Amino acid sequence: MPFIPVDATVNVCGTAVYRLNQKISIKEFKRRLNNVMENRETYLKYATTHLPVQILNSINLERADKFYWNYNVGNHFVILAEQDSENSELPKGQYMVVHASAIELKKII
């Protein structure tokens, strides 16, 4: 009989790839990422100005345990990558690759 793993947790994971406008050093990338990860106000400002009202109405922004950056938890990550090959569909340049989930969406799904 085949074994079918079932994950009972509702996840809204996704992966995004962003091409940077200009090249930055690894040190600068880490500085920027740490600044965002350590500055909850930056996140809250983004959330209140960019998230749809349906999501904002379904979450409590005051609860840090329910609304936070999670790019360093589980299999979530943010990396700086560089595409410099001629044999690729992607244009040459640096890319930020993000895999994470939006914990705040779990309440409305």
C-alpha positions in Angstrom: 0.0 0.0 0.0 1.5 3.4 -0.9 2.3 5.9 1.8 0.8 9.4 1.2 2.1 12.1 3.5 -0.5 14.6 4.6 0.4 18.0 6.1 -2.4 19.2 8.3 -1.1 22.7 8.5 -2.5 25.2 6.1 0.4 26.8 4.3 0.5 29.7 1.9 4.1 29.3 0.9 5.4 30.8 -2.2 8.6 31.7 -4.1 9.4 35.0 -5.6 12.3 36.1 -7.7 13.2 39.8 -8.0 15.9 41.2 -10.3 17.9 43.9 -8.6 18.3 47.2 -10.5 21.9 47.5 -9.6 24.5 45.1 -8.3 25.2 45.0 -4.5 27.8 43.2 -2.4 27.0 40.3 -0.2 27.8 42.5 2.8 25.3 45.1 1.6 22.6 42.4 1.0 23.1 41.1 4.5 23.0 44.6 6.0 19.7 45.3 4.2 18.1 42.0 5.1 19.1 42.3 8.8 17.7 45.8 8.9 14.4 44.6 7.8 14.4 41.4 9.9 15.3 43.4 13.0 13.0 46.4 12.4 9.3 45.5 13.0 8.3 49.0 12.3 9.4 48.6 8.7 7.2 45.5 8.3 4.2 47.2 9.9 4.5 50.2 7.7 4.6 48.0 4.7 1.7 45.9 5.9 -0.6 48.8 6.6 0.1 50.5 3.3 0.2 47.4 1.0 -2.0 44.6 2.3 -5.6 44.3 1.2 -8.2 45.5 3.7 -9.6 41.9 4.0 -6.2 40.7 5.4 -5.7 43.7 7.6 -9.2 43.2 9.1 -8.4 39.5 9.8 -5.2 40.0 11.7 -3.9 41.6 14.9 -0.8 43.6 14.0 0.1 44.0 17.7 0.7 40.3 18.0 4.3 39.8 16.8 3.9 36.0 17.1 1.1 36.1 14.5 2.5 38.7 12.1 6.2 38.7 11.4 9.0 38.2 8.9 9.7 34.5 8.6 12.5 34.3 6.1 14.7 32.4 8.6 12.3 29.8 9.8 11.9 26.2 8.6 12.5 25.9 4.9 12.0 29.6 4.3 14.9 31.7 3.0 16.1 34.8 1.2 19.1 34.5 -1.0 21.1 36.7 -3.3 21.9 35.0 -6.6 23.6 36.0 -9.7 22.8 34.9 -13.3 25.9 35.4 -15.5 25.4 32.6 -18.1 24.6 33.1 -21.7 22.6 29.8 -21.6 19.7 31.1 -19.5 16.2 32.5 -20.1 16.9 35.0 -17.3 18.7 38.2 -18.1 22.1 38.6 -16.6 22.1 40.3 -13.2 21.6 39.8 -9.5 18.4 38.3 -8.1 16.8 38.1 -4.7 15.1 34.7 -4.3 12.5 34.5 -1.5 10.7 31.4 -0.3 8.3 32.1 2.7 4.8 32.0 3.8 2.4 34.6 5.0 1.3 33.4 8.5 -1.2 36.2 8.6 -3.1 34.6 5.7 -3.8 31.4 7.7 -6.8 33.0 9.5 -8.7 33.8 6.3 -8.2 30.6 4.3 
